[in-house]
Amino acid sequence: MTQDKRISPRMTYIVEVRYGEKDLIHRGRITDISETGLFIDTLSPWPKGSMIHFYFNLPAEDPGPGIDGEGEVVWLQQQVGMGIRFTRLSDEHYQRIRRFFFS
């Protein structure tokens, strides 16, 4: 039996995400989110340790602009997706995620 190493609970949230580095932008789908990261559903996950920039929208009930930040690929499963740990996320965006999903 494997032990779940997550340090914060995940919430199911399905939304389009744009991610990449510099001028190379990909589209994928977030399927869950936590206070510390998110999961991107993609057939071509990036290698573990890769740094990516991401941008996605919160549901319409959240009046602010989209969420953008950076994260590190901390795990992956080929042809399934990749787990991203937030490494750069503004305090405002972090608080909006917490307020919407975990309050």
Secondary structure, 3 states (H helix, E strand, C coil): CCCCCCCCCCEEEEEEEEEEECCEEEEEEEEEECCCEEEEECCCCCCCCCEEEEEECCCCCCCCCCEEEEEEEEEEECCCEEEEEEEEECHHHHHHHHHHHHC
